Amino acid sequence: MVDFAGWLMPVQYASIVEEHLATRQSAGLFDVSHMGRLVVGGPQAIEWLESLLTRRVAGIEVGRVRYTLVTGDADGRTVVLDDALVSRDTDAADGTPRAGLVVNASNRERVVAWLKSRLPAAGVTLTDRTFETAMIAVQGPLAVEIVGGLCSAADADRIAGLGNYRATSAVVAGHPAAVSRTGYTGEDGVELVVDAAAATPVWEAIHAAGGPLGLRSCGLGARDTLRLEAGMPLYGHELREGTDPFAIGLDLAVNLDGRSFPGADHLAALRNQPTGRVRVGLRLDSKRSAREGDAVMRGEQTVGVVTSGSFAPAVGTAVAMAMVDRDVSTAGSRLEAVVRDTRLPAVVSPLPFYRKESHKKESHRREHGRKDSEQRERPQA
C-alpha cells in the first residue's frame, strides 16, 4: 500500500504480471475511487463547459462521454491542467442540463479551484462528489458479462449494448450505479460510480461473481503496465503542463474550429506549425525496462527521453513511450535507450503495442470447459 495523491492505494494484490494477464484474458477489478468526480449543473452548464474544455461539448447527447483536456492560458501559452472525461448526464429533476467530469486524483484540487475561479455569478453550479461516491473499474473480455450477471436482464442488456464512450444507469448488485463503457487498459469493460456506502458490497459482489471466471483484483502496478501496452498517455509522464497535445497524438481531444477556450490561439499555432519532439513507442530487445527520464540515443547524439517504460507481460518484451526528435520518429528507426549506463537497442514501433483480440472471450470459455448455453451472450461494442 502506498500514498497516492493523498489516497492509500494498493500497488498490487498478488503480482503485477498475474493481475495484468488476468485483465487481458478474463477480467481485472480496479478501485479507482481516487479519481475526481465533479458534477456541473444549471441552465448555462453546457455553454460554460464549452468555453473551458478543448473538446466540443455543445450538442453532446445524454449518455455520451468524451475525452478532453482542461487548459489555462499563461502569458499567451497553453497550460494543460489535466486530461479528463466529460459526460452529458440526464437532466436534473427541474429540467436543467447536467454534465460530469472525471479528473486525475493528483490534479483534482487545482482543477476544482480553476473551475471555481471561472464560475459565473449565476446559471452554473459545480459540485465535487469525489468523497460521496466510489468508482470501480471492471476491465477485460469478460467484464461486461460479469457485471451484467449482477443486474436485471433489462439492465444487463442495456450495458451490453452500450457503445464505447457511452454511459447509462443500472442497478448493480442491488445498488444504483452510473455505468460507462470506458476504461484505461486497452480492453473492453465498464466503470461504475456508486454511493460511497455501496463500494464494499458492490466490489465484493463483482469479485465473487468474477473469481470463478478468472477475475482478479488489480492495483496501481497493473493499471500502469496495462495503459502502457495500450499506448495511453498519463498525466505527469507523457502529458504535462507545457505539453503540445498534437505532438503526443491527442489531436482528437482538441476541437479548434469555430471555438474559443483558454489557450486556443496558442494551440492553433502549434497545430499549424509543428515543432519539437513527438511521442513514439519503443520496443526493446530485452526484458530489462527503460524508465522515465532515461535518455534515447542515436549514435552519440541524444535524440529523446523516455516518459514511461516497463516490461509488457502481454507483449513479452520491454516497451516504452518516449519523446524523440521528429527526424528519428519513423516506425522502424533503430535507436538505443540508456538504462543505468547500459545502451539497450530499441526500435520505434507504432502505438499501441497491444490491441485486444475479439476471440479471447470465447477461447477463455473453451479453456474453462463452459458451455454456450450456460452463458448469457452479449454483443460486443
C-alpha positions as CSV (number, residue, x, y, z in Angstrom):
1,M,0.0,0.0,0.0
2,V,1.3,3.4,-0.9
3,D,0.2,7.1,-0.6
4,F,-1.1,8.3,-4.0
5,A,-2.3,11.9,-4.2
6,G,-3.5,11.6,-0.6
7,W,-5.2,8.2,-1.0
8,L,-4.0,4.9,0.3
9,M,-3.7,2.7,-2.8
10,P,-2.5,-0.9,-3.5
11,V,0.4,-1.3,-5.8
12,Q,-0.5,-5.0,-6.2
13,Y,-2.7,-7.7,-4.5
14,A,-0.7,-10.7,-5.7
15,S,1.7,-10.0,-8.6
16,I,1.6,-7.3,-11.2
17,V,2.1,-9.8,-14.0
18,E,-0.7,-12.0,-12.7
19,E,-3.1,-9.1,-12.4
20,H,-2.1,-7.7,-15.8
21,L,-2.7,-11.0,-17.6
22,A,-6.0,-11.7,-15.8
23,T,-7.2,-8.4,-17.2
24,R,-6.1,-9.3,-20.7
25,Q,-7.5,-12.9,-20.5
26,S,-10.6,-12.6,-18.3
27,A,-11.2,-9.5,-16.1
28,G,-9.5,-7.1,-13.7
29,L,-11.2,-5.3,-10.8
30,F,-9.8,-1.9,-10.0
31,D,-10.7,0.5,-7.2
32,V,-10.3,3.9,-8.9
33,S,-12.2,5.9,-6.3
34,H,-9.2,8.3,-6.1
35,M,-10.2,9.8,-9.4
36,G,-12.0,13.1,-9.0
37,R,-15.7,13.2,-9.8
38,L,-17.3,16.5,-10.5
39,V,-20.9,17.5,-11.4
40,V,-21.7,20.6,-13.4
41,G,-25.3,21.7,-13.5
42,G,-27.5,24.7,-14.2
43,P,-29.1,26.4,-17.2
44,Q,-25.8,27.5,-18.6
45,A,-23.8,24.4,-17.7
46,I,-23.1,23.1,-21.2
47,E,-22.3,26.6,-22.6
48,W,-19.9,27.1,-19.7
49,L,-18.0,23.9,-20.2
50,E,-17.9,24.6,-24.0
51,S,-15.9,27.7,-23.1
52,L,-13.4,25.9,-21.0
53,L,-12.7,22.5,-22.4
54,T,-10.7,21.6,-25.5
55,R,-13.3,19.1,-26.7
56,R,-16.6,20.3,-28.1
57,V,-19.4,19.9,-25.5
58,A,-22.2,21.9,-27.1
59,G,-24.7,19.5,-28.7
60,I,-23.4,16.4,-26.9
61,E,-26.2,14.0,-26.3
62,V,-27.2,12.4,-23.0
63,G,-25.1,9.4,-22.3
64,R,-22.1,10.4,-24.4
65,V,-18.6,10.5,-22.9
66,R,-15.7,12.4,-24.4
67,Y,-12.0,12.6,-23.7
68,T,-10.9,16.2,-23.3
69,L,-8.2,18.5,-21.8
70,V,-8.6,21.2,-19.2
71,T,-6.4,24.1,-20.2
72,G,-5.4,27.5,-18.9
73,D,-3.6,30.4,-20.6
74,A,-0.4,31.8,-19.1
75,D,1.4,34.6,-20.9
76,G,-0.2,33.6,-24.2
77,R,0.8,30.0,-23.9
78,T,-1.4,27.0,-23.1
79,V,-1.1,25.3,-19.7
80,V,-2.6,21.8,-19.7
81,L,-4.1,21.5,-16.2
82,D,-5.3,17.9,-16.7
83,D,-6.9,15.5,-19.0
84,A,-10.5,14.4,-18.2
85,L,-13.6,12.6,-19.3
86,V,-16.7,14.8,-19.8
87,S,-20.1,13.2,-20.0
88,R,-23.6,14.6,-20.7
89,D,-25.8,13.3,-17.8
90,T,-29.5,13.1,-17.6
91,D,-31.0,16.5,-16.8
92,A,-31.8,17.3,-13.2
93,A,-35.3,17.0,-11.8
94,D,-36.1,20.6,-12.7
95,G,-35.0,20.0,-16.3
96,T,-31.7,21.9,-16.1
97,P,-28.7,20.5,-18.0
98,R,-26.1,18.4,-16.1
99,A,-22.7,17.1,-17.0
100,G,-20.0,15.1,-15.3
101,L,-16.2,15.5,-15.2
102,V,-13.7,12.8,-14.2
103,V,-10.3,14.2,-13.5
104,N,-7.0,12.8,-12.2
105,A,-6.5,12.5,-8.4
106,S,-3.2,14.5,-8.5
107,N,-4.9,17.4,-10.3
108,R,-8.4,17.4,-8.7
109,E,-7.8,20.2,-6.2
110,R,-6.3,22.6,-8.7
111,V,-8.9,21.7,-11.4
112,V,-11.7,22.4,-8.9
113,A,-10.0,25.7,-7.9
114,W,-9.6,26.7,-11.6
115,L,-13.2,25.9,-12.5
116,K,-14.5,27.7,-9.4
117,S,-12.5,30.8,-10.4
118,R,-14.3,30.8,-13.7
119,L,-17.8,30.2,-12.4
120,P,-20.3,32.9,-13.5
121,A,-22.4,34.7,-10.9
122,A,-25.5,32.6,-11.8
123,G,-26.5,29.8,-14.1
124,V,-23.9,27.2,-13.3
125,T,-23.2,25.1,-10.3
126,L,-20.1,23.0,-9.6
127,T,-20.2,20.1,-7.1
128,D,-17.2,17.9,-6.1
129,R,-18.7,14.4,-5.4
130,T,-15.4,12.6,-5.1
131,F,-15.9,11.7,-1.4
132,E,-19.6,11.0,-1.6
133,T,-19.1,8.3,-4.3
134,A,-16.8,5.4,-5.2
135,M,-15.6,4.4,-8.6
136,I,-14.9,0.8,-9.6
137,A,-13.5,-0.3,-13.0
138,V,-14.1,-3.8,-14.3
139,Q,-11.9,-4.4,-17.4
140,G,-11.3,-7.3,-19.7
141,P,-13.0,-9.6,-22.2
142,L,-15.4,-11.0,-19.6
143,A,-16.0,-7.7,-17.7
144,V,-19.4,-6.8,-19.3
145,E,-20.7,-10.3,-18.8
146,I,-19.6,-10.4,-15.1
147,V,-21.2,-7.0,-14.3
148,G,-24.3,-7.9,-16.3
149,G,-24.8,-11.0,-14.3
150,L,-25.3,-8.8,-11.2
151,C,-28.1,-6.8,-12.9
152,S,-31.7,-7.4,-14.1
153,A,-32.0,-8.7,-17.6
154,A,-33.0,-5.3,-18.9
155,D,-30.1,-3.5,-17.3
156,A,-27.7,-6.2,-18.4
157,D,-28.9,-5.9,-22.0
158,R,-28.6,-2.1,-21.9
159,I,-25.0,-2.3,-20.5
160,A,-24.0,-4.9,-23.1
161,G,-25.4,-2.7,-25.9
162,L,-23.5,0.4,-24.9
163,G,-21.0,1.7,-27.4
164,N,-17.6,2.8,-26.4
165,Y,-17.6,6.1,-24.5
166,R,-21.3,5.8,-23.7
167,A,-22.9,5.8,-20.3
168,T,-26.2,4.7,-18.7
169,S,-27.6,3.9,-15.3
170,A,-28.3,0.5,-13.8
171,V,-28.8,-1.3,-10.6
172,V,-25.6,-3.5,-9.9
173,A,-25.7,-6.0,-7.1
174,G,-28.7,-4.2,-5.7
175,H,-27.2,-0.7,-5.8
176,P,-27.9,2.2,-8.2
177,A,-24.8,2.9,-10.4
178,A,-23.8,5.1,-13.2
179,V,-22.2,2.8,-15.8
180,S,-19.9,3.9,-18.6
181,R,-18.2,1.8,-21.3
182,T,-14.8,3.4,-20.6
183,G,-11.5,2.4,-19.1
184,Y,-7.7,2.8,-19.1
185,T,-6.4,-0.7,-20.0
186,G,-7.0,-1.1,-23.7
187,E,-9.6,-3.8,-23.0
188,D,-13.4,-3.7,-23.1
189,G,-15.0,-3.0,-19.8
190,V,-17.0,-0.7,-17.7
191,E,-16.5,1.9,-15.0
192,L,-19.1,2.1,-12.2
193,V,-19.9,5.1,-9.9
194,V,-21.9,4.2,-6.8
195,D,-22.6,5.8,-3.5
196,A,-19.6,5.5,-1.1
197,A,-21.6,3.3,1.2
198,A,-22.2,0.9,-1.6
199,A,-18.5,0.5,-2.5
200,T,-17.7,-2.6,-0.4
201,P,-20.8,-4.6,-1.2
202,V,-20.6,-3.9,-5.0
203,W,-16.9,-4.7,-5.0
204,E,-17.4,-8.0,-3.1
205,A,-20.3,-9.0,-5.4
206,I,-18.2,-8.4,-8.5
207,H,-15.2,-10.2,-7.0
208,A,-17.4,-13.2,-6.0
209,A,-19.1,-13.4,-9.4
210,G,-15.9,-13.0,-11.4
211,G,-13.5,-15.1,-9.4
212,P,-14.5,-18.4,-10.9
213,L,-14.1,-16.9,-14.4
214,G,-10.5,-15.7,-13.7
215,L,-11.2,-12.1,-12.5
216,R,-8.5,-10.7,-10.2
217,S,-8.3,-7.6,-8.0
218,C,-5.7,-5.2,-9.6
219,G,-3.5,-2.5,-8.1
220,L,-1.7,0.6,-9.5
221,G,1.2,-1.5,-10.9
222,A,-1.0,-3.5,-13.3
223,R,-3.0,-0.3,-14.1
224,D,0.2,1.3,-15.3
225,T,1.5,-1.6,-17.3
226,L,-1.9,-2.1,-19.0
227,R,-2.2,1.5,-20.1
228,L,1.4,1.5,-21.3
229,E,0.8,-1.6,-23.5
230,A,-2.3,0.2,-24.8
231,G,-0.3,3.3,-25.6
232,M,-2.3,5.6,-23.4
233,P,-0.6,8.8,-22.1
234,L,-0.5,9.5,-18.4
235,Y,-0.5,13.0,-16.9
236,G,2.8,13.7,-15.3
237,H,4.6,11.4,-17.8
238,E,3.6,11.9,-21.5
239,L,1.2,14.8,-20.6
240,R,2.4,17.8,-18.6
241,E,1.6,21.4,-18.2
242,G,3.6,22.6,-21.2
243,T,2.8,19.6,-23.5
244,D,1.9,20.1,-27.1
245,P,-1.2,17.8,-27.4
246,F,-0.6,17.3,-31.1
247,A,2.9,16.1,-30.5
248,I,1.7,13.3,-28.3
249,G,-1.1,12.2,-30.5
250,L,-4.1,13.9,-28.8
251,D,-5.4,15.6,-31.9
252,L,-8.8,14.1,-31.2
253,A,-9.1,15.8,-27.9
254,V,-8.7,19.3,-29.3
255,N,-11.5,20.8,-31.4
256,L,-10.4,24.3,-32.5
257,D,-12.5,25.3,-35.5
258,G,-15.1,28.0,-34.5
259,R,-14.3,27.7,-30.8
260,S,-12.7,29.7,-28.0
261,F,-11.3,28.3,-24.8
262,P,-8.3,29.1,-22.6
263,G,-5.1,28.6,-24.7
264,A,-7.0,28.0,-28.0
265,D,-4.9,30.5,-30.0
266,H,-1.6,29.0,-28.9
267,L,-2.9,25.5,-29.7
268,A,-4.0,26.7,-33.1
269,A,-0.4,27.9,-33.8
270,L,1.0,24.6,-32.6
271,R,-1.3,22.7,-34.9
272,N,-0.4,24.8,-37.9
273,Q,3.4,24.9,-37.2
274,P,4.5,21.6,-35.6
275,T,7.8,21.9,-33.7
276,G,9.7,20.0,-31.0
277,R,9.7,16.3,-30.2
278,V,6.9,13.8,-30.7
279,R,5.7,10.8,-28.8
280,V,6.6,7.3,-30.1
281,G,6.6,3.8,-28.9
282,L,9.8,1.9,-28.4
283,R,10.3,-1.9,-28.3
284,L,13.4,-3.0,-26.5
285,D,15.1,-6.3,-27.5
286,S,15.2,-7.1,-23.8
287,K,13.1,-7.8,-20.7
288,R,15.1,-5.1,-19.0
289,S,13.0,-1.9,-18.8
290,A,13.8,1.7,-19.6
291,R,12.3,4.1,-17.1
292,E,11.1,7.7,-17.2
293,G,14.0,10.1,-17.7
294,D,16.3,7.6,-19.4
295,A,18.0,9.1,-22.5
296,V,17.3,7.9,-26.0
297,M,20.3,7.9,-28.3
298,R,21.2,7.6,-32.0
299,G,24.9,7.0,-32.2
300,E,26.5,9.6,-29.9
301,Q,23.5,12.0,-30.2
302,T,20.8,12.3,-27.6
303,V,17.6,12.4,-29.6
304,G,14.9,11.9,-26.9
305,V,13.9,10.9,-23.4
306,V,11.7,8.0,-22.1
307,T,8.5,9.1,-20.5
308,S,7.2,5.7,-19.4
309,G,8.6,2.2,-19.6
310,S,8.1,-1.3,-18.3
311,F,8.2,-5.0,-19.2
312,A,4.9,-5.6,-21.1
313,P,3.5,-9.0,-20.0
314,A,1.1,-9.5,-22.9
315,V,3.8,-8.4,-25.4
316,G,6.6,-10.4,-23.9
317,T,9.3,-7.8,-24.0
318,A,10.1,-4.4,-22.5
319,V,8.4,-1.4,-24.1
320,A,8.5,2.3,-23.6
321,M,7.0,5.6,-24.7
322,A,9.4,8.4,-25.4
323,M,9.5,12.0,-26.8
324,V,12.0,12.0,-29.6
325,D,13.2,14.3,-32.4
326,R,10.9,14.2,-35.4
327,D,13.7,13.1,-37.8
328,V,14.0,9.8,-35.8
329,S,10.3,9.2,-35.2
330,T,9.5,7.0,-38.2
331,A,8.5,3.4,-37.4
332,G,11.4,1.1,-37.7
333,S,14.0,3.7,-36.7
334,R,16.8,2.0,-34.7
335,L,17.7,3.8,-31.5
336,E,19.1,3.0,-28.1
337,A,17.8,3.6,-24.6
338,V,20.4,4.3,-21.9
339,V,19.4,2.2,-18.9
340,R,21.8,2.6,-15.9
341,D,24.7,3.4,-18.3
342,T,23.9,0.4,-20.5
343,R,22.7,1.1,-24.0
344,L,19.8,-1.2,-25.0
345,P,18.7,-1.5,-28.6
346,A,15.3,0.0,-29.2
347,V,13.1,0.1,-32.3
348,V,10.5,2.8,-32.9
349,S,7.1,1.0,-33.0
350,P,3.5,2.1,-33.8
351,L,1.2,2.6,-30.8
352,P,-0.5,0.9,-29.2
353,F,1.8,-2.1,-28.5
354,Y,-1.2,-4.3,-27.8
355,R,-4.7,-4.5,-29.3
356,K,-7.5,-6.6,-27.8
357,E,-8.5,-9.7,-29.7
358,S,-12.2,-10.3,-30.3
359,H,-11.8,-14.0,-30.0
360,K,-10.5,-14.0,-26.4
361,K,-13.8,-14.3,-24.7
362,E,-14.8,-17.5,-26.5
363,S,-11.3,-19.1,-26.2
364,H,-11.4,-18.4,-22.4
365,R,-14.7,-20.2,-22.1
366,R,-13.4,-23.2,-24.0
367,E,-10.4,-23.4,-21.8
368,H,-12.6,-23.4,-18.7
369,G,-15.0,-26.0,-20.3
370,R,-18.1,-23.8,-20.1
371,K,-21.0,-24.4,-22.5
372,D,-22.5,-21.7,-24.5
373,S,-25.9,-22.4,-23.1
374,E,-24.6,-21.7,-19.6
375,Q,-23.7,-18.1,-20.5
376,R,-25.8,-15.1,-21.3
377,E,-24.4,-13.9,-24.7
378,R,-23.8,-10.1,-25.1
379,P,-23.0,-8.3,-28.3
380,Q,-19.5,-6.7,-28.4
381,A,-19.4,-3.0,-28.9
